[in-house]
Structure formats: structure tokens, C-alpha cells
Amino acid sequence: MKKNLITTVLVVLITQLGFAQDIDGKKEVLGFGINGGVTIGNYSDSYISNIGLDFYYLRNITGRFYAGATVGFTNYFGSSETIQGATIENNDLQFIPVAVSLRFNRFKNFLIGTDVGYAIGTSEGNDGGFYASPRISYVLQDKWVLYAGYRSISLDDALGSIQFGLGFTF
């Protein structure tokens, strides 16, 4: 199942990258971003923070609405925690998020949107889970994007983090 999902997303991304030019006057965006966050919620004792890299493709569907795809890598840093007097060392968790991206441009230079998909677990014993990342973005000089948001990966419970990032578009 995971291999089929990854293959399908990669084929769509590669096919779309071939058309990353102006088609019918609709702007298309190809970019990458780095992000980091602080873990919150039930996993905040086990994983203190995270860092990631995302590659994305967005196409202007209407004057203010963009849709596309995102794929990336995220590492949640494990921390030590004490449970009933015993200290446990939590290993890092790694994920490859594969998602549909939606953005809405309501005001000049501001975007509101989300990425929704599946975070494939790549670390030992990590099966991954449903992935969602709502965000607010600010575009600087048509190339740089600053954003803040929330990232959630559904494991036994939601692995959530407050995110901040910087992106660059081509």
C-alpha cells in the first residue's frame, strides 16, 4: 500500500514538474522549504522538537486558490523521560509526508492553507499516520515565503507541533 501511494505521488509530481511553466495564464509555483517546530500535546515529553524539509508544487486554479502536492522529510528528536522512576530514552522519529496542498490567497502576500495526506514512517517500528499541516504564510518579494502553523501526525495519539518555516519558490 505504501509503495503504491509513493509511486503514484511521485508520478504525479514528475508529470506536473514537466509543465512548471505558464499554461493558459495560470501561475505555477515550484519550491522548497525548511521548517522546525516545538512538539506539543501528549508526545511533548517524548519528542521535544522537529526539523524538516519540504518540496512542493502549486498551481493557481482560480485567481486566489492554489492546489498541488507536497513531499518532504521530517525528524522528531527523541528525549529522555522518566516514567514511574525509570528513565526511558526515546529514539528519533522520521517521516516522509506525502500530501495534497491547498492555499487560498485572500489578502495581498498572505496565504491560508493546509497540507493533508499521509506521513510514511521511516524509522524502526514507526508505521506513520494521517498527516495534516494547516498554516498561514506571508510572501516576501515574490520568492521567499515565511510561514507559521501546526503539524499533526496521527499515531496512537496525535503527534503535534507548532511549526515555523522559510520557503523559496522558483
TIROTI-96826 format. One record per residue (C-alpha): x, y negated, z negated; residue number from 1; residue in one letter. Coordinates in steps of 0.2 Angstrom, whole numbers, plus 5000, padded with zeros to 4 digits. Layout:
BEGIN
atom x X | y Y | z Z | nr NUM | rest a
...
//
This chain:
BEGIN
atom x 5000 | y 5000 | z 5000 | nr 1 | rest m
atom x 5014 | y 4988 | z 4995 | nr 2 | rest k
atom x 5024 | y 4992 | z 5011 | nr 3 | rest k
atom x 5008 | y 4989 | z 5022 | nr 4 | rest n
atom x 5005 | y 4972 | z 5013 | nr 5 | rest l
atom x 5023 | y 4966 | z 5015 | nr 6 | rest i
atom x 5024 | y 4972 | z 5033 | nr 7 | rest t
atom x 5008 | y 4963 | z 5038 | nr 8 | rest t
atom x 5013 | y 4947 | z 5029 | nr 9 | rest v
atom x 5030 | y 4947 | z 5037 | nr 10 | rest l
atom x 5022 | y 4950 | z 5055 | nr 11 | rest v
atom x 5010 | y 4935 | z 5052 | nr 12 | rest v
atom x 5024 | y 4924 | z 5046 | nr 13 | rest l
atom x 5036 | y 4928 | z 5060 | nr 14 | rest i
atom x 5022 | y 4926 | z 5073 | nr 15 | rest t
atom x 5017 | y 4910 | z 5066 | nr 16 | rest q
atom x 5035 | y 4903 | z 5065 | nr 17 | rest l
atom x 5036 | y 4905 | z 5084 | nr 18 | rest g
atom x 5023 | y 4892 | z 5085 | nr 19 | rest f
atom x 5030 | y 4880 | z 5072 | nr 20 | rest a
atom x 5028 | y 4865 | z 5084 | nr 21 | rest q
atom x 5014 | y 4853 | z 5088 | nr 22 | rest d
atom x 5000 | y 4863 | z 5095 | nr 23 | rest i
atom x 4984 | y 4853 | z 5100 | nr 24 | rest d
atom x 4990 | y 4838 | z 5090 | nr 25 | rest g
atom x 4989 | y 4848 | z 5073 | nr 26 | rest k
atom x 5004 | y 4846 | z 5062 | nr 27 | rest k
atom x 5013 | y 4862 | z 5056 | nr 28 | rest e
atom x 5025 | y 4862 | z 5042 | nr 29 | rest v
atom x 5038 | y 4875 | z 5038 | nr 30 | rest l
atom x 5048 | y 4873 | z 5021 | nr 31 | rest g
atom x 5056 | y 4880 | z 5006 | nr 32 | rest f
atom x 5056 | y 4875 | z 4988 | nr 33 | rest g
atom x 5064 | y 4879 | z 4972 | nr 34 | rest i
atom x 5054 | y 4879 | z 4955 | nr 35 | rest n
atom x 5056 | y 4883 | z 4937 | nr 36 | rest g
atom x 5044 | y 4884 | z 4923 | nr 37 | rest g
atom x 5041 | y 4887 | z 4904 | nr 38 | rest v
atom x 5031 | y 4903 | z 4900 | nr 39 | rest t
atom x 5015 | y 4900 | z 4890 | nr 40 | rest i
atom x 5002 | y 4912 | z 4883 | nr 41 | rest g
atom x 5004 | y 4930 | z 4877 | nr 42 | rest n
atom x 5020 | y 4933 | z 4886 | nr 43 | rest y
atom x 5029 | y 4917 | z 4879 | nr 44 | rest s
atom x 5038 | y 4927 | z 4865 | nr 45 | rest d
atom x 5044 | y 4940 | z 4878 | nr 46 | rest s
atom x 5049 | y 4928 | z 4893 | nr 47 | rest y
atom x 5055 | y 4911 | z 4889 | nr 48 | rest i
atom x 5056 | y 4903 | z 4906 | nr 49 | rest s
atom x 5057 | y 4907 | z 4925 | nr 50 | rest n
atom x 5065 | y 4901 | z 4941 | nr 51 | rest i
atom x 5060 | y 4904 | z 4959 | nr 52 | rest g
atom x 5062 | y 4901 | z 4977 | nr 53 | rest l
atom x 5048 | y 4900 | z 4990 | nr 54 | rest d
atom x 5047 | y 4899 | z 5009 | nr 55 | rest f
atom x 5030 | y 4893 | z 5016 | nr 56 | rest y
atom x 5021 | y 4889 | z 5032 | nr 57 | rest y
atom x 5006 | y 4877 | z 5033 | nr 58 | rest l
atom x 4996 | y 4872 | z 5047 | nr 59 | rest r
atom x 4984 | y 4857 | z 5047 | nr 60 | rest n
atom x 4967 | y 4864 | z 5050 | nr 61 | rest i
atom x 4957 | y 4848 | z 5049 | nr 62 | rest t
atom x 4963 | y 4830 | z 5045 | nr 63 | rest g
atom x 4965 | y 4834 | z 5027 | nr 64 | rest r
atom x 4965 | y 4853 | z 5025 | nr 65 | rest f
atom x 4981 | y 4864 | z 5027 | nr 66 | rest y
atom x 4981 | y 4883 | z 5027 | nr 67 | rest a
atom x 4996 | y 4895 | z 5028 | nr 68 | rest g
atom x 5006 | y 4908 | z 5019 | nr 69 | rest a
atom x 5020 | y 4909 | z 5006 | nr 70 | rest t
atom x 5033 | y 4922 | z 5002 | nr 71 | rest v
atom x 5046 | y 4920 | z 4988 | nr 72 | rest g
atom x 5056 | y 4927 | z 4974 | nr 73 | rest f
atom x 5053 | y 4923 | z 4955 | nr 74 | rest t
atom x 5063 | y 4929 | z 4940 | nr 75 | rest n
atom x 5056 | y 4928 | z 4922 | nr 76 | rest y
atom x 5070 | y 4928 | z 4909 | nr 77 | rest f
atom x 5068 | y 4940 | z 4895 | nr 78 | rest g
atom x 5071 | y 4935 | z 4877 | nr 79 | rest s
atom x 5073 | y 4944 | z 4861 | nr 80 | rest s
atom x 5058 | y 4946 | z 4850 | nr 81 | rest e
atom x 5055 | y 4953 | z 4833 | nr 82 | rest t
atom x 5040 | y 4965 | z 4831 | nr 83 | rest i
atom x 5037 | y 4972 | z 4813 | nr 84 | rest q
atom x 5055 | y 4970 | z 4808 | nr 85 | rest g
atom x 5063 | y 4977 | z 4824 | nr 86 | rest a
atom x 5072 | y 4966 | z 4837 | nr 87 | rest t
atom x 5067 | y 4970 | z 4855 | nr 88 | rest i
atom x 5077 | y 4964 | z 4870 | nr 89 | rest e
atom x 5066 | y 4961 | z 4885 | nr 90 | rest n
atom x 5073 | y 4963 | z 4902 | nr 91 | rest n
atom x 5071 | y 4950 | z 4915 | nr 92 | rest d
atom x 5055 | y 4952 | z 4927 | nr 93 | rest l
atom x 5057 | y 4949 | z 4945 | nr 94 | rest q
atom x 5043 | y 4947 | z 4958 | nr 95 | rest f
atom x 5041 | y 4944 | z 4976 | nr 96 | rest i
atom x 5025 | y 4933 | z 4978 | nr 97 | rest p
atom x 5016 | y 4935 | z 4994 | nr 98 | rest v
atom x 5001 | y 4923 | z 4996 | nr 99 | rest a
atom x 4989 | y 4913 | z 5006 | nr 100 | rest v
atom x 4992 | y 4894 | z 5004 | nr 101 | rest s
atom x 4979 | y 4881 | z 5004 | nr 102 | rest l
atom x 4982 | y 4862 | z 5002 | nr 103 | rest r
atom x 4970 | y 4848 | z 5003 | nr 104 | rest f
atom x 4976 | y 4830 | z 5006 | nr 105 | rest n
atom x 4963 | y 4818 | z 4998 | nr 106 | rest r
atom x 4974 | y 4803 | z 4995 | nr 107 | rest f
atom x 4990 | y 4797 | z 5004 | nr 108 | rest k
atom x 5005 | y 4808 | z 4999 | nr 109 | rest n
atom x 4995 | y 4818 | z 4986 | nr 110 | rest f
atom x 4991 | y 4836 | z 4989 | nr 111 | rest l
atom x 4980 | y 4848 | z 4979 | nr 112 | rest i
atom x 4981 | y 4866 | z 4982 | nr 113 | rest g
atom x 4984 | y 4884 | z 4977 | nr 114 | rest t
atom x 4993 | y 4900 | z 4982 | nr 115 | rest d
atom x 4983 | y 4916 | z 4980 | nr 116 | rest v
atom x 4990 | y 4933 | z 4983 | nr 117 | rest g
atom x 5000 | y 4947 | z 4976 | nr 118 | rest y
atom x 5016 | y 4947 | z 4966 | nr 119 | rest a
atom x 5026 | y 4963 | z 4970 | nr 120 | rest i
atom x 5036 | y 4969 | z 4955 | nr 121 | rest g
atom x 5054 | y 4972 | z 4960 | nr 122 | rest t
atom x 5061 | y 4976 | z 4943 | nr 123 | rest s
atom x 5061 | y 4993 | z 4934 | nr 124 | rest e
atom x 5044 | y 4998 | z 4928 | nr 125 | rest g
atom x 5036 | y 4982 | z 4935 | nr 126 | rest n
atom x 5021 | y 4986 | z 4946 | nr 127 | rest d
atom x 5017 | y 4967 | z 4950 | nr 128 | rest g
atom x 4999 | y 4960 | z 4950 | nr 129 | rest g
atom x 4987 | y 4947 | z 4956 | nr 130 | rest f
atom x 4996 | y 4930 | z 4959 | nr 131 | rest y
atom x 4989 | y 4913 | z 4958 | nr 132 | rest a
atom x 4998 | y 4896 | z 4958 | nr 133 | rest s
atom x 4987 | y 4880 | z 4958 | nr 134 | rest p
atom x 4997 | y 4864 | z 4960 | nr 135 | rest r
atom x 4997 | y 4845 | z 4963 | nr 136 | rest i
atom x 5010 | y 4839 | z 4975 | nr 137 | rest s
atom x 5017 | y 4822 | z 4979 | nr 138 | rest y
atom x 5026 | y 4820 | z 4996 | nr 139 | rest v
atom x 5041 | y 4809 | z 4997 | nr 140 | rest l
atom x 5047 | y 4801 | z 5014 | nr 141 | rest q
atom x 5038 | y 4815 | z 5024 | nr 142 | rest d
atom x 5051 | y 4828 | z 5020 | nr 143 | rest k
atom x 5053 | y 4830 | z 5001 | nr 144 | rest w
atom x 5039 | y 4837 | z 4990 | nr 145 | rest v
atom x 5038 | y 4836 | z 4971 | nr 146 | rest l
atom x 5025 | y 4847 | z 4963 | nr 147 | rest y
atom x 5018 | y 4852 | z 4946 | nr 148 | rest a
atom x 5007 | y 4867 | z 4942 | nr 149 | rest g
atom x 5003 | y 4883 | z 4934 | nr 150 | rest y
atom x 5008 | y 4901 | z 4940 | nr 151 | rest r
atom x 4999 | y 4916 | z 4934 | nr 152 | rest s
atom x 5003 | y 4935 | z 4937 | nr 153 | rest i
atom x 4991 | y 4947 | z 4931 | nr 154 | rest s
atom x 5000 | y 4961 | z 4922 | nr 155 | rest l
atom x 4992 | y 4969 | z 4906 | nr 156 | rest d
atom x 4988 | y 4951 | z 4902 | nr 157 | rest d
atom x 4991 | y 4935 | z 4912 | nr 158 | rest a
atom x 5010 | y 4931 | z 4913 | nr 159 | rest l
atom x 5008 | y 4912 | z 4914 | nr 160 | rest g
atom x 5020 | y 4897 | z 4916 | nr 161 | rest s
atom x 5019 | y 4878 | z 4918 | nr 162 | rest i
atom x 5029 | y 4875 | z 4934 | nr 163 | rest q
atom x 5039 | y 4861 | z 4942 | nr 164 | rest f
atom x 5047 | y 4861 | z 4959 | nr 165 | rest g
atom x 5055 | y 4852 | z 4973 | nr 166 | rest l
atom x 5052 | y 4857 | z 4991 | nr 167 | rest g
atom x 5059 | y 4852 | z 5008 | nr 168 | rest f
atom x 5049 | y 4853 | z 5024 | nr 169 | rest t
atom x 5055 | y 4854 | z 5042 | nr 170 | rest f
//
